[in-house]
Amino acid sequence: MVLAAGHRPCACCRRGDFVRFMECSQEAVPCKERWTAAHVDAVLHSERYAKDGQNILRTATLETLPHGVIVALDIVTTHDTLPDCWLKWEGQLHRWSHCG
């Protein structure tokens, strides 16, 4: 779910996951110098936001998404400015919010 949200694992509280993430980043996209957290953060940021600062939205069918991903569906929302968010878990969608 972390990568789906466009974030890397924390280097302090999730050290093992962070080290593995950095190893995978280096393997997937080799560069002359070893990847750093700042480099990964810059890449992830550029993949989330357009040059004008707007979020880049991607579309996909639910079947292609992993469990644990949070999605905004292309449906009428209950909020004027924020879409309803849903958690995909074990093949089902569950309404999701920061409030629980």
MODELLER restraints for C-alpha pairs under 7 A, 6 or more apart:
rsr = mdl.restraints
at = mdl.atoms
rsr.add(forms.Gaussian(group=physical.xy_distance, feature=features.Distance(at['CA:1:A'], at['CA:68:A']), mean=5.51, stdev=0.5))
rsr.add(forms.Gaussian(group=physical.xy_distance, feature=features.Distance(at['CA:1:A'], at['CA:69:A']), mean=5.43, stdev=0.5))
rsr.add(forms.Gaussian(group=physical.xy_distance, feature=features.Distance(at['CA:2:A'], at['CA:8:A']), mean=6.27, stdev=0.5))
rsr.add(forms.Gaussian(group=physical.xy_distance, feature=features.Distance(at['CA:2:A'], at['CA:9:A']), mean=6.87, stdev=0.5))
rsr.add(forms.Gaussian(group=physical.xy_distance, feature=features.Distance(at['CA:4:A'], at['CA:69:A']), mean=6.31, stdev=0.5))
rsr.add(forms.Gaussian(group=physical.xy_distance, feature=features.Distance(at['CA:6:A'], at['CA:44:A']), mean=5.86, stdev=0.5))
rsr.add(forms.Gaussian(group=physical.xy_distance, feature=features.Distance(at['CA:6:A'], at['CA:48:A']), mean=6.87, stdev=0.5))
rsr.add(forms.Gaussian(group=physical.xy_distance, feature=features.Distance(at['CA:7:A'], at['CA:44:A']), mean=6.95, stdev=0.5))
rsr.add(forms.Gaussian(group=physical.xy_distance, feature=features.Distance(at['CA:9:A'], at['CA:17:A']), mean=6.11, stdev=0.5))
rsr.add(forms.Gaussian(group=physical.xy_distance, feature=features.Distance(at['CA:9:A'], at['CA:18:A']), mean=4.96, stdev=0.5))
rsr.add(forms.Gaussian(group=physical.xy_distance, feature=features.Distance(at['CA:10:A'], at['CA:18:A']), mean=6.10, stdev=0.5))
rsr.add(forms.Gaussian(group=physical.xy_distance, feature=features.Distance(at['CA:11:A'], at['CA:18:A']), mean=5.30, stdev=0.5))
rsr.add(forms.Gaussian(group=physical.xy_distance, feature=features.Distance(at['CA:22:A'], at['CA:35:A']), mean=6.72, stdev=0.5))
rsr.add(forms.Gaussian(group=physical.xy_distance, feature=features.Distance(at['CA:26:A'], at['CA:34:A']), mean=6.92, stdev=0.5))
rsr.add(forms.Gaussian(group=physical.xy_distance, feature=features.Distance(at['CA:26:A'], at['CA:35:A']), mean=6.10, stdev=0.5))
rsr.add(forms.Gaussian(group=physical.xy_distance, feature=features.Distance(at['CA:48:A'], at['CA:55:A']), mean=5.85, stdev=0.5))
rsr.add(forms.Gaussian(group=physical.xy_distance, feature=features.Distance(at['CA:48:A'], at['CA:56:A']), mean=5.40, stdev=0.5))
rsr.add(forms.Gaussian(group=physical.xy_distance, feature=features.Distance(at['CA:49:A'], at['CA:55:A']), mean=4.60, stdev=0.5))
rsr.add(forms.Gaussian(group=physical.xy_distance, feature=features.Distance(at['CA:49:A'], at['CA:56:A']), mean=5.29, stdev=0.5))
rsr.add(forms.Gaussian(group=physical.xy_distance, feature=features.Distance(at['CA:50:A'], at['CA:56:A']), mean=6.08, stdev=0.5))
rsr.add(forms.Gaussian(group=physical.xy_distance, feature=features.Distance(at['CA:67:A'], at['CA:88:A']), mean=5.44, stdev=0.5))
rsr.add(forms.Gaussian(group=physical.xy_distance, feature=features.Distance(at['CA:67:A'], at['CA:89:A']), mean=4.89, stdev=0.5))
rsr.add(forms.Gaussian(group=physical.xy_distance, feature=features.Distance(at['CA:67:A'], at['CA:90:A']), mean=6.22, stdev=0.5))
rsr.add(forms.Gaussian(group=physical.xy_distance, feature=features.Distance(at['CA:68:A'], at['CA:87:A']), mean=6.24, stdev=0.5))
rsr.add(forms.Gaussian(group=physical.xy_distance, feature=features.Distance(at['CA:68:A'], at['CA:88:A']), mean=5.54, stdev=0.5))
rsr.add(forms.Gaussian(group=physical.xy_distance, feature=features.Distance(at['CA:68:A'], at['CA:89:A']), mean=5.61, stdev=0.5))
rsr.add(forms.Gaussian(group=physical.xy_distance, feature=features.Distance(at['CA:69:A'], at['CA:87:A']), mean=5.88, stdev=0.5))
rsr.add(forms.Gaussian(group=physical.xy_distance, feature=features.Distance(at['CA:69:A'], at['CA:88:A']), mean=5.67, stdev=0.5))
rsr.add(forms.Gaussian(group=physical.xy_distance, feature=features.Distance(at['CA:70:A'], at['CA:85:A']), mean=6.50, stdev=0.5))
rsr.add(forms.Gaussian(group=physical.xy_distance, feature=features.Distance(at['CA:70:A'], at['CA:86:A']), mean=5.41, stdev=0.5))
rsr.add(forms.Gaussian(group=physical.xy_distance, feature=features.Distance(at['CA:70:A'], at['CA:87:A']), mean=4.47, stdev=0.5))
rsr.add(forms.Gaussian(group=physical.xy_distance, feature=features.Distance(at['CA:70:A'], at['CA:88:A']), mean=6.37, stdev=0.5))
rsr.add(forms.Gaussian(group=physical.xy_distance, feature=features.Distance(at['CA:71:A'], at['CA:85:A']), mean=5.53, stdev=0.5))
rsr.add(forms.Gaussian(group=physical.xy_distance, feature=features.Distance(at['CA:71:A'], at['CA:86:A']), mean=5.24, stdev=0.5))
rsr.add(forms.Gaussian(group=physical.xy_distance, feature=features.Distance(at['CA:71:A'], at['CA:87:A']), mean=6.47, stdev=0.5))
rsr.add(forms.Gaussian(group=physical.xy_distance, feature=features.Distance(at['CA:72:A'], at['CA:83:A']), mean=5.94, stdev=0.5))
rsr.add(forms.Gaussian(group=physical.xy_distance, feature=features.Distance(at['CA:72:A'], at['CA:84:A']), mean=5.84, stdev=0.5))
rsr.add(forms.Gaussian(group=physical.xy_distance, feature=features.Distance(at['CA:72:A'], at['CA:85:A']), mean=4.68, stdev=0.5))
rsr.add(forms.Gaussian(group=physical.xy_distance, feature=features.Distance(at['CA:72:A'], at['CA:86:A']), mean=6.27, stdev=0.5))
rsr.add(forms.Gaussian(group=physical.xy_distance, feature=features.Distance(at['CA:77:A'], at['CA:83:A']), mean=5.44, stdev=0.5))
rsr.add(forms.Gaussian(group=physical.xy_distance, feature=features.Distance(at['CA:77:A'], at['CA:84:A']), mean=5.69, stdev=0.5))
rsr.add(forms.Gaussian(group=physical.xy_distance, feature=features.Distance(at['CA:78:A'], at['CA:84:A']), mean=6.88, stdev=0.5))
rsr.add(forms.Gaussian(group=physical.xy_distance, feature=features.Distance(at['CA:85:A'], at['CA:95:A']), mean=6.09, stdev=0.5))
rsr.add(forms.Gaussian(group=physical.xy_distance, feature=features.Distance(at['CA:85:A'], at['CA:96:A']), mean=5.35, stdev=0.5))
rsr.add(forms.Gaussian(group=physical.xy_distance, feature=features.Distance(at['CA:85:A'], at['CA:97:A']), mean=6.75, stdev=0.5))
rsr.add(forms.Gaussian(group=physical.xy_distance, feature=features.Distance(at['CA:86:A'], at['CA:93:A']), mean=5.87, stdev=0.5))
rsr.add(forms.Gaussian(group=physical.xy_distance, feature=features.Distance(at['CA:86:A'], at['CA:94:A']), mean=5.34, stdev=0.5))
rsr.add(forms.Gaussian(group=physical.xy_distance, feature=features.Distance(at['CA:86:A'], at['CA:95:A']), mean=4.48, stdev=0.5))
rsr.add(forms.Gaussian(group=physical.xy_distance, feature=features.Distance(at['CA:86:A'], at['CA:96:A']), mean=4.96, stdev=0.5))
rsr.add(forms.Gaussian(group=physical.xy_distance, feature=features.Distance(at['CA:87:A'], at['CA:93:A']), mean=5.49, stdev=0.5))
rsr.add(forms.Gaussian(group=physical.xy_distance, feature=features.Distance(at['CA:87:A'], at['CA:94:A']), mean=5.08, stdev=0.5))
rsr.add(forms.Gaussian(group=physical.xy_distance, feature=features.Distance(at['CA:87:A'], at['CA:95:A']), mean=6.25, stdev=0.5))
rsr.add(forms.Gaussian(group=physical.xy_distance, feature=features.Distance(at['CA:87:A'], at['CA:96:A']), mean=5.82, stdev=0.5))
rsr.add(forms.Gaussian(group=physical.xy_distance, feature=features.Distance(at['CA:88:A'], at['CA:94:A']), mean=6.46, stdev=0.5))
